[in-house]
């Protein structure tokens, strides 16, 4: 799945609602499994809960544009695997490398200090 338009596997406006509903379902399953002391493979939730429990403070919500990047089949380098193939999330190409100014701009815009709710 990608946010890149004109791809047969692109997520569109109604797809985001469907995806969020599926995440809610996974969260309910995760809670049920946790209360029953059973393993559940929803690692994003598990990792986040562990970080909260340990008091981890993060400047960014994820590794996109930091150490985690994705490469599309045509060689474009994106913020992460979820954005591979999306021109608006492109950081460079395998051939030409990463455009560090684009990367820095993205990271500055998404730093926690720029998030009003987090900052205040």
SULQUIWO-V222075 format. One record per backbone hydrogen bond with DSSP energy under -0.5 kcal/mol. CO is the residue of the C=O (numbers start at 1). NH is the residue of the N-H. Records with the same first field share a line. If there is no record, write none. Layout:
# SULQUIWO-V222075
CO: NH, NH
This chain:
# SULQUIWO-V222075
2: 11
4: 7
7: 10
9: 2
12: 15, 16
13: 16, 17
14: 18
15: 19
16: 20
17: 21
18: 22
19: 23
20: 24
21: 25
22: 26
23: 27
24: 28
25: 29
26: 30
27: 31
28: 32
29: 33
30: 34
31: 35
32: 36
33: 38
34: 37
41: 43
42: 45, 46
43: 47
44: 48
45: 49
46: 50
47: 51
48: 52
49: 53
50: 54
51: 55, 56
52: 55
56: 58
59: 112
63: 66, 68
67: 69
68: 65
70: 78
72: 75
75: 94
76: 72, 78
77: 91, 92
78: 70
79: 65
80: 83
81: 84
83: 86
85: 87
86: 89
87: 90
89: 79
91: 99
92: 77
93: 97
97: 93
98: 100
99: 103
100: 104
101: 105
102: 106
103: 107
104: 108
105: 109
106: 110
108: 111
111: 114
112: 115
114: 116
115: 119
116: 120
